[in-house]
Amino acid sequence: MSEQTIVINSTLLPAGPAFKALVFYNETQITPDASQILVDFAKDGLPIYIVGSVPNTTIGARGQELVSANVAELLTYQSVHVLTTGEFSASVLAKDGITPRVSIQDQPDAKGLYTFWRSDLASGNEYVYLYNSGTSCTFNISFMVPTGSKPYSLDAWTGLQQPIAVYEEVDGATRLAVNLNANQTTIVGFSTASTPPAPHVVSHSSNIERIQETSEGGLEAWVTDVFDAWAILSSGEKITLPSLGDEATFSNLTLGPWNLTVQCYGPSVDYATVDGNITTIDVGSINTLAPWTNIADLEQVSGMGTYVSRFDLSNTDRKAVLISFGSVLNTLRAWVNGYMVPTIDPANSVSDVSDLVVEGTNEIKIEVTSTLFNAVKANIDHVKSIGYGVQTPSYYTDAGWAEFGLIGPVKLRTARKVVVT
């Protein structure tokens, strides 16, 4: 057994990832070596829960005698609990003082939230991957990290790492409100560096959309209306952000009309080569975004669509400008005034373009791509790959035409940036 594989104070690998218990759920087989390690764990006081079947059969043709002896000894230790599947639940662990490092307040939608914890032993930092397989929800999550740990948001789409400025430290845990759409993921990191964390906000008024740290180390709030807003700092101080009356001008636009051009991908003209044929359809101006199946000449098309529109903005100074791209069917990338928008999360297609817009007229270009499904369906009788036609034509012929394109609506909204500290 490795020197790192140790149990101290009923915790396996206390330096990280610090497992508080082992659970075997309806396992029937185990290797001789693993059965001996379990006995060593139990001797050192690690809680072990065997739920349902007892793993009492060796894996392979040898070692059954050793497995039987080790499992018989294992069941004699007080730290080992044998339960039926009906008896076991998270409340059983909680009653024994074994609580999760990530816990969620009573929320019906939380059953679709999955977490995965990683510890970086070299830096002492902790990382928690969150995935919401359920409906869109704001989750109130507690993370068991050392007091004073600084939380960060790690965006796997853009690579941006940002300090989280709104959180509470309660009963040895850091509490965050995490908003996740259906099928959206995020990563929360915790820095355990010895330097004291900067002041942060523990609560704020509902008309504040976001509070973030500035490059100068202060705090900035995004206020969504002209009324008073407030924020309470970790020191207990309440900061009032005054209203602007009629001086603030907010934009809430549905962008359009759009000029649409589509590159259509199909088989070669004479079907004699493997090189595809690319044609361009200049659709022209469209007032309303819709799937290509609802646009003349695009009903049976696969390829790449380019959408261009313009919008006007005034008083852009000290404003946050956000663009929501709506549902993303396949892939999407965008440019504002010729500058590429950071990579867009399809599950949360909202981008901050505050640094890309200008006073006056702005241009937005959006590229979307599709699969080749419609192109294959439209050419099912003669499309070939290395000389062979489609092996399962019914996959295409039995299905309807797939919806491709930018379906939006694409919306722009602004908020006023107000200094908190």
C-alpha positions as a Python dict, from the first residue, in 0.01 Angstrom:
ca = {
    (1, 'M'): (0, 0, 0),
    (2, 'S'): (135, 342, -98),
    (3, 'E'): (244, 588, 170),
    (4, 'Q'): (-17, 829, 35),
    (5, 'T'): (-296, 572, 77),
    (6, 'I'): (-358, 642, 444),
    (7, 'V'): (-649, 706, 676),
    (8, 'I'): (-617, 979, 939),
    (9, 'N'): (-906, 1079, 1167),
    (10, 'S'): (-1142, 855, 970),
    (11, 'T'): (-1055, 1034, 645),
    (12, 'L'): (-889, 870, 345),
    (13, 'L'): (-617, 1086, 186),
    (14, 'P'): (-684, 1386, 414),
    (15, 'A'): (-454, 1613, 211),
    (16, 'G'): (-691, 1565, -81),
    (17, 'P'): (-936, 1457, -200),
    (18, 'A'): (-1021, 1370, 165),
    (19, 'F'): (-1275, 1089, 125),
    (20, 'K'): (-1496, 1059, 434),
    (21, 'A'): (-1640, 716, 353),
    (22, 'L'): (-1644, 435, 99),
    (23, 'V'): (-1975, 302, -33),
    (24, 'F'): (-2012, -34, -208),
    (25, 'Y'): (-2351, -58, -377),
    (26, 'N'): (-2457, -408, -485),
    (27, 'E'): (-2100, -510, -562),
    (28, 'T'): (-2043, -885, -562),
    (29, 'Q'): (-1676, -919, -667),
    (30, 'I'): (-1346, -787, -537),
    (31, 'T'): (-977, -863, -590),
    (32, 'P'): (-774, -1020, -309),
    (33, 'D'): (-552, -711, -287),
    (34, 'A'): (-851, -477, -265),
    (35, 'S'): (-1009, -688, 8),
    (36, 'Q'): (-689, -660, 215),
    (37, 'I'): (-677, -282, 165),
    (38, 'L'): (-1038, -255, 285),
    (39, 'V'): (-944, -439, 604),
    (40, 'D'): (-659, -194, 661),
    (41, 'F'): (-896, 100, 604),
    (42, 'A'): (-1146, -42, 850),
    (43, 'K'): (-874, -95, 1112),
    (44, 'D'): (-787, 274, 1082),
    (45, 'G'): (-1149, 378, 1129),
    (46, 'L'): (-1259, 472, 777),
    (47, 'P'): (-1639, 439, 753),
    (48, 'I'): (-1731, 174, 494),
    (49, 'Y'): (-2090, 114, 384),
    (50, 'I'): (-2179, -212, 211),
    (51, 'V'): (-2520, -170, 56),
    (52, 'G'): (-2710, -467, -80),
    (53, 'S'): (-2478, -748, -187),
    (54, 'V'): (-2152, -814, -4),
    (55, 'P'): (-1846, -830, -237),
    (56, 'N'): (-1732, -1179, -133),
    (57, 'T'): (-1627, -1334, -466),
    (58, 'T'): (-1277, -1305, -608),
    (59, 'I'): (-1215, -1161, -952),
    (60, 'G'): (-1038, -1425, -1156),
    (61, 'A'): (-961, -1789, -1083),
    (62, 'R'): (-744, -1738, -773),
    (63, 'G'): (-761, -1577, -432),
    (64, 'Q'): (-1108, -1684, -317),
    (65, 'E'): (-978, -1811, 17),
    (66, 'L'): (-804, -1480, 92),
    (67, 'V'): (-1110, -1277, -17),
    (68, 'S'): (-1340, -1482, 206),
    (69, 'A'): (-1110, -1442, 505),
    (70, 'N'): (-1064, -1067, 454),
    (71, 'V'): (-1436, -998, 405),
    (72, 'A'): (-1520, -1202, 716),
    (73, 'E'): (-1273, -991, 916),
    (74, 'L'): (-1396, -670, 751),
    (75, 'L'): (-1750, -723, 877),
    (76, 'T'): (-1630, -737, 1239),
    (77, 'Y'): (-1519, -371, 1255),
    (78, 'Q'): (-1748, -101, 1399),
    (79, 'S'): (-1667, 134, 1110),
    (80, 'V'): (-1822, -111, 861),
    (81, 'H'): (-2198, -88, 806),
    (82, 'V'): (-2402, -345, 613),
    (83, 'L'): (-2739, -215, 490),
    (84, 'T'): (-3009, -313, 247),
    (85, 'T'): (-3070, -89, -52),
    (86, 'G'): (-3394, 22, 113),
    (87, 'E'): (-3218, 123, 435),
    (88, 'F'): (-2941, 327, 274),
    (89, 'S'): (-2980, 697, 195),
    (90, 'A'): (-2793, 1025, 227),
    (91, 'S'): (-2965, 1080, 561),
    (92, 'V'): (-2794, 767, 696),
    (93, 'L'): (-2456, 921, 614),
    (94, 'A'): (-2558, 1256, 763),
    (95, 'K'): (-2670, 1088, 1086),
    (96, 'D'): (-2321, 937, 1111),
    (97, 'G'): (-2168, 1283, 1065),
    (98, 'I'): (-2066, 1225, 703),
    (99, 'T'): (-2173, 1528, 504),
    (100, 'P'): (-2091, 1612, 141),
    (101, 'R'): (-1830, 1872, 50),
    (102, 'V'): (-2090, 2018, -188),
    (103, 'S'): (-2443, 2053, -54),
    (104, 'I'): (-2753, 2219, -195),
    (105, 'Q'): (-3033, 2377, 1),
    (106, 'D'): (-3374, 2213, -30),
    (107, 'Q'): (-3458, 2271, -396),
    (108, 'P'): (-3672, 2029, -601),
    (109, 'D'): (-3468, 2098, -916),
    (110, 'A'): (-3139, 2010, -745),
    (111, 'K'): (-3174, 1637, -821),
    (112, 'G'): (-3048, 1711, -1173),
    (113, 'L'): (-2728, 1880, -1052),
    (114, 'Y'): (-2406, 1676, -1061),
    (115, 'T'): (-2076, 1774, -901),
    (116, 'F'): (-1718, 1652, -936),
    (117, 'W'): (-1443, 1770, -699),
    (118, 'R'): (-1072, 1788, -779),
    (119, 'S'): (-791, 1890, -544),
    (120, 'D'): (-457, 2031, -659),
    (121, 'L'): (-211, 1913, -397),
    (122, 'A'): (73, 2129, -529),
    (123, 'S'): (-113, 2461, -499),
    (124, 'G'): (-373, 2364, -239),
    (125, 'N'): (-648, 2490, -470),
    (126, 'E'): (-983, 2316, -501),
    (127, 'Y'): (-1194, 2284, -817),
    (128, 'V'): (-1558, 2180, -846),
    (129, 'Y'): (-1718, 2094, -1180),
    (130, 'L'): (-2095, 2146, -1189),
    (131, 'Y'): (-2337, 2006, -1450),
    (132, 'N'): (-2711, 2072, -1457),
    (133, 'S'): (-2892, 1789, -1633),
    (134, 'G'): (-3231, 1925, -1524),
    (135, 'T'): (-3425, 2245, -1582),
    (136, 'S'): (-3277, 2594, -1563),
    (137, 'C'): (-3235, 2699, -1201),
    (138, 'T'): (-3040, 2914, -957),
    (139, 'F'): (-2882, 2675, -708),
    (140, 'N'): (-2784, 2780, -355),
    (141, 'I'): (-2472, 2572, -301),
    (142, 'S'): (-2244, 2531, 0),
    (143, 'F'): (-1882, 2428, -54),
    (144, 'M'): (-1678, 2291, 237),
    (145, 'V'): (-1349, 2475, 191),
    (146, 'P'): (-1116, 2640, 443),
    (147, 'T'): (-1241, 2973, 575),
    (148, 'G'): (-1089, 3259, 379),
    (149, 'S'): (-1066, 3064, 52),
    (150, 'K'): (-1125, 3289, -247),
    (151, 'P'): (-1381, 3157, -499),
    (152, 'Y'): (-1326, 3192, -873),
    (153, 'S'): (-1539, 3126, -1179),
    (154, 'L'): (-1355, 2930, -1449),
    (155, 'D'): (-1517, 2953, -1793),
    (156, 'A'): (-1416, 2645, -1991),
    (157, 'W'): (-1552, 2800, -2314),
    (158, 'T'): (-1350, 3122, -2309),
    (159, 'G'): (-1070, 3035, -2067),
    (160, 'L'): (-1162, 3336, -1854),
    (161, 'Q'): (-1089, 3309, -1481),
    (162, 'Q'): (-1273, 3566, -1271),
    (163, 'P'): (-1293, 3617, -896),
    (164, 'I'): (-1643, 3563, -761),
    (165, 'A'): (-1748, 3876, -575),
    (166, 'V'): (-2077, 3760, -419),
    (167, 'Y'): (-2066, 3483, -157),
    (168, 'E'): (-2112, 3410, 213),
    (169, 'E'): (-1901, 3221, 464),
    (170, 'V'): (-2132, 3039, 706),
    (171, 'D'): (-2053, 2753, 947),
    (172, 'G'): (-1723, 2672, 782),
    (173, 'A'): (-1870, 2666, 431),
    (174, 'T'): (-1869, 2907, 139),
    (175, 'R'): (-2216, 2964, -4),
    (176, 'L'): (-2277, 3071, -362),
    (177, 'A'): (-2584, 3126, -578),
    (178, 'V'): (-2504, 2952, -909),
    (179, 'N'): (-2733, 3002, -1207),
    (180, 'L'): (-2723, 2714, -1458),
    (181, 'N'): (-2942, 2658, -1761),
    (182, 'A'): (-3045, 2311, -1870),
    (183, 'N'): (-2736, 2111, -1979),
    (184, 'Q'): (-2503, 2392, -1876),
    (185, 'T'): (-2174, 2335, -1693),
    (186, 'T'): (-1943, 2557, -1494),
    (187, 'I'): (-1629, 2525, -1285),
    (188, 'V'): (-1585, 2690, -946),
    (189, 'G'): (-1233, 2715, -810),
    (190, 'F'): (-1115, 2804, -459),
    (191, 'S'): (-776, 2957, -392),
    (192, 'T'): (-637, 2877, -48),
    (193, 'A'): (-350, 3126, -75),
    (194, 'S'): (-249, 3283, 255),
    (195, 'T'): (-306, 3639, 134),
    (196, 'P'): (-630, 3781, 278),
    (197, 'P'): (-912, 3788, 21),
    (198, 'A'): (-1045, 4125, -94),
    (199, 'P'): (-1377, 4248, 51),
    (200, 'H'): (-1677, 4088, -114),
    (201, 'V'): (-2054, 4121, -122),
    (202, 'V'): (-2280, 3888, 75),
    (203, 'S'): (-2617, 4012, -57),
    (204, 'H'): (-2760, 4278, -284),
    (205, 'S'): (-3084, 4420, -428),
    (206, 'S'): (-3266, 4234, -704),
    (207, 'N'): (-3200, 4505, -963),
    (208, 'I'): (-2828, 4424, -958),
    (209, 'E'): (-2753, 4164, -1225),
    (210, 'R'): (-2385, 4115, -1153),
    (211, 'I'): (-2113, 4231, -916),
    (212, 'Q'): (-1754, 4177, -1020),
    (213, 'E'): (-1404, 4279, -926),
    (214, 'T'): (-1239, 4547, -1136),
    (215, 'S'): (-882, 4543, -1260),
    (216, 'E'): (-802, 4797, -987),
    (217, 'G'): (-924, 4559, -716),
    (218, 'G'): (-1254, 4734, -645),
    (219, 'L'): (-1611, 4614, -695),
    (220, 'E'): (-1845, 4712, -975),
    (221, 'A'): (-2221, 4645, -996),
    (222, 'W'): (-2435, 4609, -1307),
    (223, 'V'): (-2769, 4775, -1228),
    (224, 'T'): (-3059, 4693, -1459),
    (225, 'D'): (-3281, 4997, -1395),
    (226, 'V'): (-3270, 5362, -1285),
    (227, 'F'): (-3379, 5300, -925),
    (228, 'D'): (-3177, 5280, -604),
    (229, 'A'): (-2972, 4966, -553),
    (230, 'W'): (-2785, 4836, -250),
    (231, 'A'): (-2515, 4586, -157),
    (232, 'I'): (-2399, 4454, 180),
    (233, 'L'): (-2026, 4393, 213),
    (234, 'S'): (-1861, 4111, 406),
    (235, 'S'): (-1767, 4372, 666),
    (236, 'G'): (-2137, 4433, 731),
    (237, 'E'): (-2137, 4776, 566),
    (238, 'K'): (-2438, 4852, 346),
    (239, 'I'): (-2357, 5045, 29),
    (240, 'T'): (-2638, 5240, -139),
    (241, 'L'): (-2610, 5295, -513),
    (242, 'P'): (-2825, 5600, -593),
    (243, 'S'): (-3080, 5614, -872),
    (244, 'L'): (-3011, 5812, -1186),
    (245, 'G'): (-3363, 5935, -1247),
    (246, 'D'): (-3415, 6007, -1616),
    (247, 'E'): (-3045, 6039, -1689),
    (248, 'A'): (-2994, 5669, -1759),
    (249, 'T'): (-3092, 5535, -2097),
    (250, 'F'): (-3135, 5160, -2120),
    (251, 'S'): (-3148, 4960, -2441),
    (252, 'N'): (-3357, 4647, -2483),
    (253, 'L'): (-3354, 4558, -2850),
    (254, 'T'): (-3446, 4264, -3067),
    (255, 'L'): (-3187, 4286, -3344),
    (256, 'G'): (-3280, 4282, -3711),
    (257, 'P'): (-3347, 4286, -3999),
    (258, 'W'): (-3074, 4047, -4110),
    (259, 'N'): (-2892, 4000, -4438),
    (260, 'L'): (-2847, 3626, -4488),
    (261, 'T'): (-2603, 3439, -4713),
    (262, 'V'): (-2578, 3059, -4704),
    (263, 'Q'): (-2298, 2836, -4834),
    (264, 'C'): (-2468, 2510, -4928),
    (265, 'Y'): (-2274, 2183, -4912),
    (266, 'G'): (-2374, 1895, -5139),
    (267, 'P'): (-2232, 1607, -5347),
    (268, 'S'): (-2019, 1670, -5655),
    (269, 'V'): (-2206, 1784, -5963),
    (270, 'D'): (-2147, 1464, -6163),
    (271, 'Y'): (-2113, 1235, -5856),
    (272, 'A'): (-1784, 1113, -6003),
    (273, 'T'): (-1551, 1250, -5734),
    (274, 'V'): (-1543, 1265, -5357),
    (275, 'D'): (-1510, 1644, -5369),
    (276, 'G'): (-1824, 1815, -5251),
    (277, 'N'): (-1997, 2098, -5433),
    (278, 'I'): (-2038, 2430, -5257),
    (279, 'T'): (-2289, 2683, -5383),
    (280, 'T'): (-2389, 3019, -5240),
    (281, 'I'): (-2745, 3140, -5192),
    (282, 'D'): (-2786, 3511, -5127),
    (283, 'V'): (-3117, 3515, -4944),
    (284, 'G'): (-3107, 3890, -4891),
    (285, 'S'): (-3286, 4072, -4610),
    (286, 'I'): (-3510, 3886, -4367),
    (287, 'N'): (-3712, 4063, -4099),
    (288, 'T'): (-3766, 3764, -3870),
    (289, 'L'): (-3526, 3482, -3781),
    (290, 'A'): (-3653, 3134, -3856),
    (291, 'P'): (-3515, 2784, -3925),
    (292, 'W'): (-3397, 2730, -4283),
    (293, 'T'): (-3685, 2485, -4332),
    (294, 'N'): (-3913, 2792, -4316),
    (295, 'I'): (-3714, 3003, -4566),
    (296, 'A'): (-3764, 2969, -4942),
    (297, 'D'): (-3479, 2786, -5121),
    (298, 'L'): (-3325, 2671, -4791),
    (299, 'E'): (-3569, 2395, -4692),
    (300, 'Q'): (-3333, 2112, -4791),
    (301, 'V'): (-2998, 2281, -4734),
    (302, 'S'): (-2695, 2195, -4520),
    (303, 'G'): (-2403, 2431, -4477),
    (304, 'M'): (-2298, 2759, -4319),
    (305, 'G'): (-2513, 3068, -4283),
    (306, 'T'): (-2382, 3422, -4234),
    (307, 'Y'): (-2617, 3677, -4081),
    (308, 'V'): (-2536, 4051, -4071),
    (309, 'S'): (-2731, 4326, -3897),
    (310, 'R'): (-2675, 4673, -3750),
    (311, 'F'): (-2787, 4849, -3436),
    (312, 'D'): (-2746, 5193, -3280),
    (313, 'L'): (-2629, 5268, -2926),
    (314, 'S'): (-2597, 5592, -2736),
    (315, 'N'): (-2431, 5679, -2405),
    (316, 'T'): (-2211, 5369, -2413),
    (317, 'D'): (-1978, 5498, -2139),
    (318, 'R'): (-2014, 5308, -1809),
    (319, 'K'): (-2256, 5062, -1965),
    (320, 'A'): (-2260, 4685, -1978),
    (321, 'V'): (-2383, 4559, -2316),
    (322, 'L'): (-2506, 4200, -2335),
    (323, 'I'): (-2620, 4006, -2642),
    (324, 'S'): (-2833, 3693, -2615),
    (325, 'F'): (-2819, 3472, -2926),
    (326, 'G'): (-3118, 3252, -2842),
    (327, 'S'): (-3115, 2876, -2905),
    (328, 'V'): (-2799, 2741, -3068),
    (329, 'L'): (-2887, 2447, -3293),
    (330, 'N'): (-2535, 2336, -3386),
    (331, 'T'): (-2243, 2581, -3371),
    (332, 'L'): (-2228, 2959, -3359),
    (333, 'R'): (-1964, 3231, -3360),
    (334, 'A'): (-2005, 3606, -3385),
    (335, 'W'): (-1826, 3936, -3447),
    (336, 'V'): (-1915, 4288, -3336),
    (337, 'N'): (-1758, 4565, -3543),
    (338, 'G'): (-1513, 4312, -3686),
    (339, 'Y'): (-1395, 4185, -3345),
    (340, 'M'): (-1472, 3825, -3258),
    (341, 'V'): (-1703, 3769, -2963),
    (342, 'P'): (-1554, 3528, -2704),
    (343, 'T'): (-1651, 3163, -2754),
    (344, 'I'): (-2021, 3115, -2684),
    (345, 'D'): (-2160, 2848, -2453),
    (346, 'P'): (-2451, 2687, -2645),
    (347, 'A'): (-2635, 2622, -2317),
    (348, 'N'): (-2602, 2986, -2210),
    (349, 'S'): (-2565, 3190, -2529),
    (350, 'V'): (-2519, 3532, -2368),
    (351, 'S'): (-2203, 3735, -2431),
    (352, 'D'): (-2066, 4054, -2280),
    (353, 'V'): (-1972, 4279, -2574),
    (354, 'S'): (-1922, 4598, -2371),
    (355, 'D'): (-1565, 4641, -2498),
    (356, 'L'): (-1661, 4581, -2864),
    (357, 'V'): (-1941, 4832, -2917),
    (358, 'V'): (-1906, 5200, -3011),
    (359, 'E'): (-2121, 5508, -2983),
    (360, 'G'): (-2356, 5523, -3281),
    (361, 'T'): (-2397, 5249, -3543),
    (362, 'N'): (-2257, 4900, -3477),
    (363, 'E'): (-2241, 4591, -3697),
    (364, 'I'): (-2293, 4234, -3582),
    (365, 'K'): (-2209, 3927, -3791),
    (366, 'I'): (-2309, 3576, -3687),
    (367, 'E'): (-2201, 3247, -3848),
    (368, 'V'): (-2393, 2927, -3785),
    (369, 'T'): (-2319, 2582, -3922),
    (370, 'S'): (-2527, 2268, -3967),
    (371, 'T'): (-2474, 1897, -4000),
    (372, 'L'): (-2495, 1735, -4346),
    (373, 'F'): (-2823, 1562, -4261),
    (374, 'N'): (-3048, 1763, -4496),
    (375, 'A'): (-2797, 1747, -4781),
    (376, 'V'): (-2777, 1368, -4752),
    (377, 'K'): (-3156, 1336, -4723),
    (378, 'A'): (-3204, 1548, -5035),
    (379, 'N'): (-2955, 1335, -5234),
    (380, 'I'): (-3024, 998, -5075),
    (381, 'D'): (-3048, 810, -5408),
    (382, 'H'): (-2706, 906, -5543),
    (383, 'V'): (-2486, 1028, -5257),
    (384, 'K'): (-2181, 802, -5222),
    (385, 'S'): (-1877, 759, -5000),
    (386, 'I'): (-1581, 556, -5134),
    (387, 'G'): (-1814, 420, -5397),
    (388, 'Y'): (-2092, 309, -5164),
    (389, 'G'): (-2431, 463, -5107),
    (390, 'V'): (-2604, 527, -4776),
    (391, 'Q'): (-2609, 200, -4578),
    (392, 'T'): (-2929, 277, -4385),
    (393, 'P'): (-3145, 506, -4602),
    (394, 'S'): (-3438, 488, -4359),
    (395, 'Y'): (-3235, 691, -4109),
    (396, 'Y'): (-3281, 985, -4344),
    (397, 'T'): (-3601, 905, -4534),
    (398, 'D'): (-3811, 829, -4223),
    (399, 'A'): (-3709, 1151, -4048),
    (400, 'G'): (-3829, 1501, -4124),
    (401, 'W'): (-3609, 1783, -4246),
    (402, 'A'): (-3379, 1905, -3967),
    (403, 'E'): (-3408, 2263, -3847),
    (404, 'F'): (-3086, 2453, -3912),
    (405, 'G'): (-2985, 2819, -3898),
    (406, 'L'): (-3005, 3106, -3653),
    (407, 'I'): (-3348, 3097, -3491),
    (408, 'G'): (-3292, 3361, -3220),
    (409, 'P'): (-3436, 3593, -3133),
    (410, 'V'): (-3107, 3780, -3093),
    (411, 'K'): (-3153, 4042, -2823),
    (412, 'L'): (-2937, 4323, -2689),
    (413, 'R'): (-2976, 4478, -2347),
    (414, 'T'): (-2772, 4716, -2136),
    (415, 'A'): (-2710, 4783, -1769),
    (416, 'R'): (-2537, 5072, -1597),
    (417, 'K'): (-2201, 5008, -1435),
    (418, 'V'): (-2180, 5153, -1083),
    (419, 'V'): (-1877, 5154, -852),
    (420, 'V'): (-1944, 4975, -522),
    (421, 'T'): (-1600, 5009, -362),
}
